[in-house]
Amino acid sequence: MTRPLRIALLTYRGAPHSGGQGVYVRHLSRELRALGHSVEVFAGPPHPELDPGIPLTRLSTLDIFGEPFPFRLPPLRQVRSAADWVEYLDFRFRGNYPEPLSFSLRVLPELWARRAEFDLVHDNQGLGYGLLGLHWLGLPLVATVHHPVAIDRDFKLATTTGAHRRGALRWHRFTDMQGRVARRAAAVLTVSAASRAAIVRRMRVPADRVSVVPLGVDHSVFTTGSTAKVPGRIVTTASADVPIKGLRTLLAALALVRAAAPAELVVIGRPKPDSPAAELLARPELAGAVRFTPDLSTVDLAELLRSAEVVCVPSLFEGFSLPAAEAMACGTALVTTWAGALPEVVGRDEQAALLVPPADPVALAAALTRVLTGTALRARLGKGGLRRAAGLSWRRTALATVEQYHRVLADSCHRSELADH
């Protein structure tokens, strides 16, 4: 029997109800602990919600991007540490997104002081330069990359011009840093074959150092239940409200759907003032048809997914898509694009979802109309989703992750033995 491992699990942001990073950290830490390993989470704000018994070290930041007032420049009296100055100056004078870098500079001294307490460090999507210092601590670095952020950048650039385009380029400078750090990590984990191919191509990480570990579903919450379906209800997730999520395409499709039949859209997320979908939201044919619901609890999220006649994932790329997996576990029919990893998650067309081309509102509207008007089709897709979701569990994610930990530690020991000789 192998000995229990001591893992420092890092997440520079761990919002529990926005995006997948907080979800990943919560469930992975719980299942690693259930397998007998010791896990401590180091996180910046917004901090994750963890299960009882999981230690959390909260690292302070200047919280420049915190809600409800993002892009708030703090007064200089709050800028104290070297990491604070990096965060302040990088944002103030270069227009960069500094949190992955500044978090890594804050966590490195914490790990230095406690280096004897851990066997390895597992970083979730941060990949700041400070993590390169782990080499001098003798702690191997395992990094999870859900997908390369350069993909988000490219979709953002495709929808902006002029000063906004220049701002997007500055904002995403950190992607070069992430690629450099990922190439120095002992191992990179990702969540799908599509993401693995993108990491190899976009971040130039050697293919033999990137392993696929799919995500799971919390089957204690995401179940079929007895929630009544709301006629015409479509639910989608756009927690980040960025072009890659395809909300603009869905809104254009919704206008076409409503021309033929009543329909409403519930968006899990909060719209940004400069949202690329803003002009569509103002169209009269969508008046009263779109509602945003940010910061749902997991229980409320599951209830909403069960109430939908169809859940839509209109993304231009997905590294995995927890919303699709969770909808399947609720037995709700899906309409998705075939972008990125979505076919890996939902299966072939008409297995658990109708699959359409990305950025095609006409095809998306036709598929949504088919599902909304087809009782038998909805039932068949729902049953197919339940079968696929049954194969996704966070325990399997943790078991596969531990396999990678042991491989990394064995390689590290082997290199040390060679160095000694």
PyMOL commands that set and color helices and strands:
alter all, ss='L'
color gray80, all
select helices_A, chain A and resi 21-34+76-78+82-94+99-113+115-117+129-137+149-158+162-171+174-184+193-203+207-209+243-245+247-258+278-281+284-286+298-307+322-329+342-346+361-373+375-389+394-420
alter helices_A, ss='H'
color red, helices_A
select strands_A, chain A and resi 6-11+38-43+56-58+120-124+141-144+187-190+210-212+233-237+264-268+290-292+310-313+334-337+353-356
alter strands_A, ss='S'
color yellow, strands_A
deselect
rebuild
show_as cartoon
